[in-house]
């Protein structure tokens, strides 16, 4: 039984870990990270030579060029050509900028994943505490219901022996039925909220048997926000836009390319049995031609297209910069509000504890008055409802403090 109870106990951290493991959206984002890592090319990789081999076979009919003499003849000739080409960029500023951009894109995809994970954890946190509030309310209601059962049983016996009028029993029956209905409504609400929680974390469990654990008190917080995933993603977007400017400017910069070419060919006259030609291997060996060179490409005029693209990239960079600043302000404001909420809850805590003490004292004296017949069941039920409300308000306020602290930590990009 102990093992079963432990298995059905779900702390907040267990819900988050299960959700992070099962979330389809996170799995998709993780694949995007892997994709960006595969697309990243370092500068050295981009400057590696490209090598290609080309072969073609053609048939020429009528007046054509004899490959052996380069003279024009009237004949039908089969011609096979083979080319091996290698090319390597020695200086390519666009390659440098592109390497920076793909590296930043890889970091940006990781930051986007962190944003999704952070938003998802905030959703789990919200759903967990909503269910936790209801679960703790149900505990208080059931605990107070024991008193209702005791009083109802006592009134029944007193009515039977004639020491109490039947009207008191009717009042107790109404109060008893109302408490039963409230407990049923709370149970139904808790079932739906736990169902929503486990649907959110994509975990199939029997929610009726699940007990949510009260998180440990954690009241220490900071006001920092630079590690917020959204801010990090916005900074990387800004850095990526800067590399776009470099890539466009590279179109105006010279590039230096080294190349090597090897070519050969084979030919054979068609429908000329008496024609004498060397065999394939000899022709391919004799007709080899090699070419080595360096090519410098200096852009001079491109119709102002590059200048326009540079201007557009600068505008996009300025836009990214303001979006980054906007994200910082939004996160800072959000943290400031939550810190103020925490302060408000802490101020309420003492007052709610005081109200609970008064409500508890009032309930005890009302219980004695009800037993003595000084007050009726309706007044006693009202006093008991005040105690229930005071107990729940105090507990919920304390849980709200925990919830706010955990929410601030997640907004700051910290682990719970």
N, C-alpha and C positions, 0 to 999 in steps of 0.2 A: 504493500500500500504506500509505503514511503517513497519507493522508486516511482510509482505512478504519479504521486503528488508532485514530485520534483519534475517529472517529464511534462506535466500540464501547467507548470508555473512558467510564465513568460515575462522576464524582465524586459525593459526597454531596449537594452543592448542586443538581446537575442532577436527581437523583432527587426531591428535595423540590420543585423548581420544576415538574417534570413531573407529580408527584402533585397538587400544588395546582391545576394547570391542568385535570386530568382527573377529579378527584374528584366523583362525583355528589352525595355528601352535602354537599360545600361549595357546589356549584351550587344545591342546594335551599335551603341556609341563606342564600345571597346573595339569592335571591328573597324570602325572609322579610324581609331588610333593606329591600329595595325596597318591599315591601308596607307595612311599618311607616312608611316615609318618606311613602308616599301617604296613609296614615291620619292622619298628624300634621296638626293644625290649630292655627294660632297663635290668640292671643286675638283679634286683629283680624279674623281670618277667621271665628271663631265668632260675633263680634258683628255681622257683616254682616247686613243685613235679608233676611228671607225673603219672597218675593212669590209669590202664587198667584192664579190666575184660575179661577172656577167658573161654569159655565153649566148651566142645566137647563130642560127643557121639560116642562110638565105639562098634563093635560086634566082639567077639573073638570066633573062632571055633577050636575044637580039643584040643590039649594039650595047656593049658594056665595057667595063674596065677590067683588063686582065691583071689580077693581083701580082702576078710574077713580074710583069714588065711595066705596069702602070700605064700601058698603052690601050687605046680603045680598039676593040676587036668586035667582029660580028660572030657571036658564039653564045652558047648556053653554059653557064658556069654555076657550080655549087660552091658556096663560100661559107666557111665556118670561122667565126671570130671569138676570141677569148680575151677578157680583160680582168685584171686584178688591181683594185684601187684601194689605197690606204690614205686616210686624211686625219690630221690631228691639229687641234687648235692650240697654238702656243700662247697666245694672248687673246682672251675673250672676256670682256668686262660684263657682258650679259650672263655668262656662265657663273661668274663670281656672285652676281646679284641673285641669280636663280637658286644657287646653292644656299644662300642666306634665307631666301624666302621659303624654300621647302623645309629647312630646319625649323624656322619659326612656325610654319604650318603644322609640323609635327607637335611642337609645344602647344600650339593653339588647340589642336584636336584633344590633347590631354586636358587642357584647361576647360574645354567644352564638356568633356566627360565629367570633370570635377563639378561643374555647374549643375549638370543633370543629377549627379549623386547627391549634391548638397540640397537641391530642391526636393528631391525624393525623400531624404532624411527628414526635412522639415515637415513634409506631408505625413510621414509615419509618426513623428513626434506629436503633431496636432491630433491625429486619429487616436494615438495611444492614450493621451491624456483625456480626451473626451470620453473614451470608454472607462478610463480609470476613475474619473469623477463620478460616473454613474455606478460603477462597481462599489465605491466607498459609500455612496448614498444608500445603496441597497443593503449594505451591512448595517448601517445605522437604523434603517427602517425595520429590518428583521430583529435587531436587538431590542428596539422599542416595542415591537409587536409582541414580544414575550410578556411585557407588562400588560398589554391589552388582553392577551389570553388569560393572564392571571386575574385581572379585574373582571373580565367577562364571566369566568368560571365562578368567582366569588359572588357576583351579583345574581347569577342564576340560582345559586344555593340560598342566598338571602331572600330571593323572591319566593322560592319554594317553601321556606319556613315562615314567610309572611312578614319578615322584618323590613322588606323593601317593597315599594309599589311596583307594579308591572311596567309603569311608565319609565322607570329607571332602566329596566331590562331592554325596553324598546330603544331608549337612547343609546345604550351600550351596543345593541345589535347594529344600529346605524353607524356608530363610530367604528365598530369592529369591521363591518363590511367596507367602509370607506378606506380603512388602512389596508385591508386585503387587496382592494382594487388598486391602490397606489403602489403596493409592492408588485402586483402583477404588471402594471404599466412600466415600472422601473425595470423589471426583469425583461420585458419585451424590448424596451429601449436598449438595454445592455446587450442583449442578444444581437440586435441589428448593428450596434456600434462595433462589437467584437467581430461580427461577420465582415463589416466594411474594412476593419483593420487587417484581417487576414486575407481578404481579397486584394487589398492594397499591396501586401507583401508577397502575394501570389503563393500562399502556403495553405494547404488543405489539412485542416485539423477540425476536431469536434469542438466547436466554440463553447458549447455548454459546459465542458469540463475544464476550460482554460481559466486560469487565475492570473491576473496581471499583478506584477509585483510593484510595491511602492518604491520608487527610485530613492537613492541615498540623497541626503541634503547636500547640495553644492551651491553655495552662495557667492563664491569668489568669482568676480568677472573683471574684465578690462574693457577699455573703450577703443582698443585698436580695431582697425578694419581693413588694413592693407592686404591681408591674406584671404579676403573674400574671393571665392572663385570667379565671380562675375567681374570684379575689378581686374583680376589677373588676366582673364580672357580679353577684356577691353584693352589692356596694355599691349597684349600680343597682337591684337587687331591693328593697333596704332603702329607697332613695329613692322608688321607685315605691309602696311600701306607705305611706309618709308622705303622698303625694298622695291615696291612697285615704281617709285620715282627713279631709283637707281637703274632698274631694268629699262625704263624708257630712255633715260639719259645714255645708256650703253649703246642705243641705236645710233647715236651721234659720234661714238668713239671708234677708233680704228681697231681692226682685228687682224691678227697674224696667224696664218695657217700654213703648216707644212704638209706636203702631199707626196705620194709615191704611186707610180702607175707601171704596170707590167701588162703588155699586150702581145698577142701573136695570132696567126691565122693559118687556115688550111683551105686550099682550093682544089677543085677538080673539074675539068671540062666535061660536059654531059654530051652523050651521043657522039663521041669521038673516040672510037676504039684505038685509033692509031696514036692518040695523044699520049705523050710520055710525061708523067709528073712524079715527083718524089712522093714517098709514102707519108702517112700521117705524122709519125713521130719525127721524121727528119724535117718536114716542113714546119712543124710547131717549134722545133728547136732552132731552125735557121731564121725563122721570121720573128723571133722575140725582139721586143723593143721595150726599153725601160725609160722612165721619166721621173726625175726627182726635182722638187722645187719648193719654194716658199712664196706664199701669196699674201700681200698686204692689201687690205681693203679699207679705204678711207672714205667715209660718207661725206659728200659735198653738199648735195641738195636733194631733199626728199619732199618738196612741196609743202613744207611747214607741218607735215603730219605728225612728226615726232614732237615738235614744240607744243602742238595742241594736246597731244596725249600726256606730255609732262605737266602741262597746266591742269588738265583734268585730274591727274594723279595727286597733284598738290592740293586740290580742292577736297579730294577724297581723304587725304591725310589730315587736313584741317578738321574735316567732319569726324574722323575717327578720334582725334584728340578731344573734341568737345563731347563726344559720346563717352569717352573714358572719364572725363571730369564729371559728366552727368551721373555716371554709375557710382562714382565716389560719393557724390552728394546724396544720392538715394540711399546707399548703404549706411552712410553716417547718420542720416536722419532716422533711418529705421532702427539703428542701434540706440540712438538717443531716446526714441520713443519707448523702446523696450526697457531701457534703464530707468526711465521715469515710471513705467508701469510697475517695475520691481519695487521701486521706492514707495509707490502708492500701496502696493500689497503689504509691504512690511509695516507701514504706518497703520493699516487696517488691522493687522494681526493682533496687536495688543487690545484694541477695542473689541474685536470679535471674541478674544479670549475672555475679556471682562463680561461681555454679553452672555457667553456660554455659562460662566459661573453664576450669574444672576438667574438665567433660565433654569439651571440645574437646581438652585435653591428654591425657586418658585415651584418647580415640579414636585419637589419633596414635600413642601408644605401643602400643595394642592392635593397630593396623594392622601395625606393625612385628613384633610378637610373632606375629600371625597368619601373616604372610608367612614368618616363620622357623619356623613350626610349633610354637611354644611353647604357644599356646592354640588351642582348636578353634573351629569355625565358630559353635557355639552361644554360647560366651562372647563372641566377637567381635560377634555379632548383638545380644547383650544390651547391650554397651557402646555400640554404634551407636544403639540405641533410646534409651539414656539421653541421648545427644547430641541426638537429634531432639526428645525431650521437653523438654530444657533450652532449645533454640533456640525452640521453639514457645511454651513458658511465658513466656519473656522477651518475645517479640514480642506475644503476646496480652495480657500485663500492660500493656505500653506502649500498646496499642490500647484497653485498658480505661480507662486514664487519659484518653485523648482522648474516648472515649465518655462517660465520666462528666462531663467538662467541658462537652461539648455538651449533655448531658441537663440539667445545672444551668442552662445558659443558656436552654434552651427552657422549663424550669419557671419561670424568672424572667420569661418573656415577652419575651426578647431574640431578635434575628435571629442565625442562625448565620453 
